[in-house]
Amino acid sequence: MFAPGQEQLSKEEIKAGEVEACQTVKMTVLGGIALYLSPFAIDFARKFL
């Protein structure tokens, strides 16, 4: 309750965190799409083998 507050982040640190968060969201979405499409890709590949 009486602990000192957190240090203020600089503008560069805030921007770096925003960029990292954006990349994480993009990779998560792309990973989900890849997992969704993988059974279709496997079936498509089996037809040609």
N, C-alpha and C positions, 0 to 999 in steps of 0.2 A: 504494500500500500504506500509506503514511504520511500520506495526505491527510486533512484534517479531515472529520468526519462531516457528514451533511446536517443542515440546520436542522430542528428539530421543528415539525411542523405544529400549528396551533391546532385546537381542537375545531370551530370554525366552518369552517375550511378543509377539514377531513376530511369534515364533513357536506356541504359544497358539492360536494366531489369525488364523494361517494356519490350525491348527487342527479343530478349530471351523468352519471355512469356508468349509473344507472338509466334516465335519459331516452335515452341512446344505445342501450342494449339494446332498449328499447321501440320506438324508431324503426327500428332494424335489423330487428326482428321484423315490424313493420307493413310495412316496405318489401319484405321477402321475401314476405309474404302478398299484397301488391298485385301484385308481379311474377308470382307464381304464378297469380293470378286474372285477370290482364289478357288473356290469349288468350281466356278464356271470355267476358269482358265484350265484347271486340271481336266475337266470333262472335254473341253475343246482339244487339248493336247492328246488325250487318249484316242480320240476319233482319228487322228492322223498317224498314230503309231501302230 
